[in-house]
Amino acid sequence: MSRLSHTFAELRSRGRKGLVPYVVAGDPSPEGTVTLLHALVAAGADVLEVGVPFSDPMSEGPVIQKGHERALARGMSLQRVLDMVSVFRQDDDKTPIVMMGYANPIERFGYERFASACAKAGVDALITVDLPPEEVDEIDGALLAVGLDNIFLISPTTPEARIQTIVERARGFIYCVAVKGVTGSGQLNADEVSRSVALIREKTDLPIAVGFGIKDAESARAIAASADAVVVGSALIAEMDKKAQSDEDLQEIQIHDAAVQLLQSMRAGVDSSPS
């Protein structure tokens, strides 16, 4: 059983919902990313989503875009992200890691070489934001060969027929986008999300994680009522950037604490949600 499958099965057996923080690898710094990942697990993360910095992250809002820009300015690359996962795995072989990125760096790396490197590093799954299910045969074969899950996004505007196509290709879990637009944007409507989740559940037994637009404990609690897991990214990155801007002499561990405290509050919100 994969780490992802084991984690979701364990959550289900305990009647709990998952919490999945997203961070951009290399932001606030390459040297501190592994420490941040461990701190988020200690704060209640069940799965980690690690963003690969890219020059044109088209699905991201301004907050995460700036995180990508900062990480690239500090020399981040796909290989360095893989190296970070390897270092993380030296002390944590349990927490699933989902790598989220864009097709161009992966294509340049080479699909088979990339899949092999992910498996060796300890990556469990991949989200390629700009690679639709109709175009995944080559990379999917490479991922399957090394036991990695391929995860797809379903948005509020995805037609029902296309949802069926997506769930037939997906493994690991389904990523349900809560709002229209980019990360961190839009007005979250828990009732609309619940209807979207119900529609997807009619077509698959895979767990459903919901992300985009979840900013605090209250919104995390509302979404956890229908989802199997809640994903939070922009809010964490915004908190760290706000903390960093408040005092240029802060140590990075103090910047991390801003994200940790927010995640802890979201953990409490998710755990208080009616299942």
N, C-alpha and C positions, 0 to 999 in steps of 0.2 A: 504493500500500500504506500502511495506517495505521501510526502509530508502534508500536502494540501488536503488530500482525501482523509488522512488520519486526523488532521486538525478539525475539519468540518464534522467528521463523524464524532469526535470527542465533544465538540461544542453541542451537537445535537443530543448526544446521550446525557449531557448535563443540563439541557434546557437553556443554554446560553446562546447569545448572538455574538458574532465576531466583530472585532475592531481592527481596521486595516489603515495604518498611517502611510501616507506617501511623502517621500522626501526626494529632492534632487541630489544625486550623488555628487559630492564636491561642494555643496553649499550647506552651511556657511564656509566650510573649508574642506579640501580633500583629506587633510590630516585628521579632522574630527568626525568624519562621516561614520566610521565604524563605531566610535564611542556613542554617537547619537543613536544609531540603530539599536545598540544594546540598551540604552536608556529608555527608548520607546517600548521595547519588549518588557522591561521592568515596570513600565508605567501601565501596562495592560494590553499591548498590541498582541494580536493572535497571528497575524500575517503581516509581512513587511512588503511594501511596494516601493521599488527603487527606480527612480527616473534616470534615464541615460541622457545627459545634456546634449542638446541639438540646437543648431543655429536657427531653425525655423519650426518651432514647436506649435503647429497651427491649431491644435485643440486646446491649448493652454491660454488662460487669461493672463492679465498683466503681472500678477503676483508670481506665478510659476515661471512665466517668461523671463522675468528678472533673475529668478533663481538659476535658470539655464544659462543666462548671460554671465552671471557671476562665476558659475562653475567652469564654463568654457574659458573665461579669462584667467582662471587659475590652472589651466592646462589639462582639464579633464578630457578623457577619451573613453571609448567603449572598453578598451583593454584595461584601463585603470578602474573602471567600474567592476569588471570581473575580478580584478585583483582585490578590491575591497571586499567583495563577497567571500573570497577565499579566506581573507583574514578574519572576517566575522565568523565563519564556520569553524575556526579554531576553538572558539569558546561556546558556540551555539549550533548544534547540529539538529535542532528540533524545529525552530521557527521557520515556516515556509517563506521563501523570498520570490516575489514576482517582479520581474524586470519589465519596465514599461518604457517603450521608446518608439522610434520612427524607422521606416524601412531603409533609408539611405545608408546609415552607418552599418547596418546589419548586412545589406547587400554587398557593400564594399569589403566587409570582413570575410564574407563567404558563408553561405548557409550551413554547410556541413561543419566547417571549421568553427563557426559561431556556436552551433548546437553542442558540439563536443566540448568547447571551452566553457559553456554554461554548465554543463553536467559536471565537469571537473571542478569548477569553482563552487558549486553547490546551489545554483539557481534552480528553482522548481517549475517556473512557468514564465510565459512571455505574453505581453500585450504589445502588439505592433499597431499603433493607432491608425496609421494611414495605409494598412494592408487589408483590403476587404476579403471576405471568405472565398470569393471567386478567384482570388489570386494567390492563395496560400499553399497550393499543392506542394511546391518545391520545398519551402521552408517547413511545412507541416511534416513532410516525410522525414526531414532531418531531425526535427524535434521528437517525433515518435520513436525514431531509432535509438534515442538516448533516454527516453522516458520522461520528456518534458511536456507539460500541458500547454495548450494554445488557447488563450482566453480572448474573447471578443466583446466589444461593447454593443449594447442595444440602447438606442436613444428614444426619446419620446416621439420622434417623428418616423421611426422605423416601421415600415408597413408590416402587417401581420404575416404575409407570405415570406417576407425576408427574414423575419424572426425565426421562422421554421428553418430556413437555410442556415442561419447562424448557429442555432442550437445543435444542429446535426453535425457541425464541424467543431464545436467547442469542447474543451476538456477543462477540468479543474473547477471552474465556476463561471457563471455569467456575470458580466459587469453591466449593470443597469444604470444608465445615465439619468440622473434625477431631474435635470432641467435642460431646456434648450440652450444651445450656445456653448461657450468655452468654460473651462474650469473656473470656479469661483463666481460665476455669473448667474443671473436669473433669480426669480423668486421661487423658493422651494414650496411645493404644495404636497403635503404628506398624503392626502387623499388621492391625488393623481398618481403619485408614486406607487401607492398600494394597488391601484388598478393596473398599472403597468406590470408590477411584480406578479399579480394574479394571472395576467395574460401569459406571461412567460412561463409560469408554473404549469400551465395547461399543456405545455409543449416539451418540458424537460424535467428530469429529476435532479439536475445539477443544482448546487447551492447558488443563490443569487445575492451578489453584493451590490450595494447601491452607493454611488458617489456623485460628486459635483454638487456644490451648493450647500454642503453640510458644514456649519460654522461653529457650532457650540453644543453644549450638553443637551439643550432642549431640542434642537433639530436632530441630533443623533438619536435621542430617545424616540422621537416621532417616527423616524425612518426605520429604526430597529423593530418597530411593531410589525412590519410586514416583511422586511428583508432578513436574510440569514447573516449578513455582515454589513457594516457601515464603513465606507472609505472616506478618509479626510486628508486633504492635501493643502490647498490654498490657505486655509486658516492657520495651519501649523507654520507654514513658511512665512506668512505675514506676521505672526507673533514673534518669530525669531528675528525677522528683519526689523520690526519695531523695537525690539530689545537692543539689537545691535546699534541702531541709530540713536538710541537714548544716551549712550555713553561709549565713546570710541575706545575707552580703556578697559572695557569689560573683557573678562576671560571667556573663551568660547563655551566653557561648561555652563556659564551663567546664561549665555544665549540659548543653549540647549534647554535649560530649565524652563524657559518660556513655553517651548513646545511640549515638554514633559507635563507641565502643570495643566495645559489645555487638554492634552490627551487623557490625563487622569480624570478630569471633569467629564469628558466624553465617555470614558469607561463607566463612570457612575451613571451617566444618563442612559447608556445602552443597557446596563444591567438592571435599571429600574423600569425598562420598557415592558409593557404587557406583551406576552408572546402569543 
